[in-house]
Amino acid sequence: MEPVTFTARETPSTTFTPGVYGGSWLSPDAGHSTQAERVVAFARAQIGRPCVWGAVGPGSYDAPGLTQAAWKAAGVTLPRTTQAQWGAGVQVSLADVQVGDLVFFHDDLGHVGIWSGDGMMIHAPGPGAFIREESVFFAGQSAIKGAVRPA
């Protein structure tokens, strides 16, 4: 597979090869100046890996497993479940969401992704799918419950 380069306004360029499962762990000082940049860089490095219920990496992830691992790469410990992650930081309005913030979906907080900027997020959509970056409105605007900035 050919490497793919994504460039986002708020983050540095990140190059990765989809489906390659080695060397993905980033140290907290891996050349990214902010925690949020480290979170998004880690998450982007996972794009193309399979989504597996209950998986916490490194070869596959579920939604909260991905967010937990990405924030761990930036030096922050998050709880394991989406519901617990909802309480692991400061809730922010969608108007104030920043790169790296967690975006939660559905009234039961059944899904979480990482805001990557410009209305996009990186997430593990569900079993049988692959980690990807897509619009936060993938499930419709009414599905968004809120956002949290991990502390």
C-alpha positions as CSV (number, residue, x, y, z in Angstrom):
1,M,0.0,0.0,0.0
2,E,1.1,3.5,-0.7
3,P,1.5,5.9,2.2
4,V,-1.3,8.5,2.5
5,T,-0.7,12.0,3.8
6,F,-3.4,14.0,5.5
7,T,-3.0,17.7,6.4
8,A,-5.4,19.4,8.7
9,R,-5.4,23.1,9.5
10,E,-4.9,22.6,13.2
11,T,-2.4,19.7,13.1
12,P,0.9,18.9,11.5
13,S,1.1,16.7,8.4
14,T,0.9,13.0,9.4
15,T,1.9,10.2,7.0
16,F,0.8,6.6,7.6
17,T,0.4,3.4,5.7
18,P,-3.1,2.0,6.1
19,G,-3.2,-1.6,7.4
20,V,0.4,-1.7,8.6
21,Y,0.4,-2.6,12.3
22,G,3.8,-1.7,13.5
23,G,5.5,1.3,15.1
24,S,2.2,3.1,16.0
25,W,2.9,4.0,19.6
26,L,4.0,7.6,20.0
27,S,6.0,8.8,22.9
28,P,4.6,12.0,24.6
29,D,7.4,14.0,23.0
30,A,7.2,12.5,19.4
31,G,7.7,15.9,17.7
32,H,4.2,17.3,18.3
33,S,4.1,20.5,20.4
34,T,0.7,20.0,22.2
35,Q,-1.1,17.2,23.8
36,A,-3.9,17.6,21.3
37,E,-1.5,17.3,18.4
38,R,-0.1,14.1,19.9
39,V,-3.7,12.7,20.4
40,V,-4.6,13.3,16.8
41,A,-1.3,12.1,15.4
42,F,-1.7,8.8,17.4
43,A,-5.3,8.4,16.2
44,R,-4.5,9.1,12.6
45,A,-1.7,6.5,12.7
46,Q,-4.5,3.9,13.6
47,I,-6.6,4.7,10.5
48,G,-7.3,1.6,8.5
49,R,-7.0,-0.8,11.5
50,P,-10.0,-3.0,12.3
51,C,-12.7,-2.1,14.8
52,V,-13.3,-5.0,17.2
53,W,-15.7,-4.9,20.2
54,G,-13.7,-4.6,23.4
55,A,-10.3,-4.1,21.7
56,V,-7.8,-1.7,23.2
57,G,-5.0,-2.0,20.6
58,P,-2.5,-2.1,19.3
59,G,-3.8,-4.1,16.3
60,S,-7.4,-3.2,16.6
61,Y,-9.7,-0.9,18.7
62,D,-13.2,-0.2,19.7
63,A,-14.3,3.4,20.0
64,P,-13.4,4.1,23.7
65,G,-10.3,1.9,23.3
66,L,-9.0,4.2,20.6
67,T,-9.7,7.4,22.5
68,Q,-8.1,5.9,25.6
69,A,-5.0,4.9,23.7
70,A,-4.7,8.2,21.9
71,W,-4.8,10.2,25.1
72,K,-2.4,7.8,26.8
73,A,0.1,8.6,24.0
74,A,-0.2,12.2,25.0
75,G,0.4,11.4,28.7
76,V,-3.3,11.4,30.0
77,T,-5.0,8.4,31.5
78,L,-8.7,8.0,30.5
79,P,-11.2,5.4,31.8
80,R,-12.1,2.5,29.6
81,T,-15.8,3.1,28.7
82,T,-17.5,5.9,26.8
83,Q,-19.7,6.6,29.8
84,A,-16.7,7.0,32.2
85,Q,-14.8,9.1,29.6
86,W,-17.8,11.5,29.5
87,G,-17.0,12.3,33.1
88,A,-13.2,12.4,32.7
89,G,-12.8,16.1,31.8
90,V,-14.6,19.4,31.2
91,Q,-17.7,19.4,29.1
92,V,-17.4,22.0,26.3
93,S,-20.0,23.3,23.9
94,L,-19.7,22.2,20.2
95,A,-19.1,25.9,19.4
96,D,-15.9,25.7,21.6
97,V,-14.7,22.2,20.7
98,Q,-11.0,22.0,19.9
99,V,-8.7,19.5,18.2
100,G,-8.2,16.5,20.5
101,D,-11.5,16.9,22.4
102,L,-13.8,13.8,22.7
103,V,-17.1,14.0,20.9
104,F,-19.9,11.8,22.2
105,F,-22.9,10.4,20.5
106,H,-26.4,9.2,21.4
107,D,-28.3,9.7,24.6
108,D,-26.7,6.6,26.2
109,L,-23.2,7.9,25.3
110,G,-22.8,4.8,23.2
111,H,-20.1,6.1,20.9
112,V,-17.0,8.5,21.1
113,G,-14.6,9.9,18.6
114,I,-11.7,12.4,18.6
115,W,-12.3,15.8,17.1
116,S,-9.7,16.4,14.4
117,G,-10.8,19.8,13.2
118,D,-13.0,21.3,10.6
119,G,-16.1,19.2,11.6
120,M,-14.1,16.0,11.3
121,M,-13.3,13.2,13.8
122,I,-11.3,10.1,14.0
123,H,-13.2,7.1,15.4
124,A,-13.7,3.3,15.4
125,P,-17.2,3.1,13.9
126,G,-18.0,-0.4,15.1
127,P,-17.3,-4.1,14.6
128,G,-16.5,-5.1,11.0
129,A,-15.5,-1.5,10.1
130,F,-12.1,0.2,10.1
131,I,-10.9,3.2,12.0
132,R,-11.4,6.3,9.9
133,E,-11.6,10.1,9.8
134,E,-15.0,11.4,8.8
135,S,-17.6,14.1,9.5
136,V,-18.9,14.3,13.1
137,F,-22.3,14.3,11.4
138,F,-21.9,10.7,10.1
139,A,-24.9,9.6,12.2
140,G,-26.8,12.9,11.8
141,Q,-26.5,16.1,13.8
142,S,-29.1,15.0,16.4
143,A,-26.9,12.0,17.4
144,I,-24.2,14.3,18.9
145,K,-24.6,14.4,22.7
146,G,-21.7,16.7,23.5
147,A,-17.9,17.1,23.8
148,V,-15.4,16.7,26.6
149,R,-11.9,18.1,27.0
150,P,-10.0,15.5,29.0
151,A,-8.3,16.8,32.1
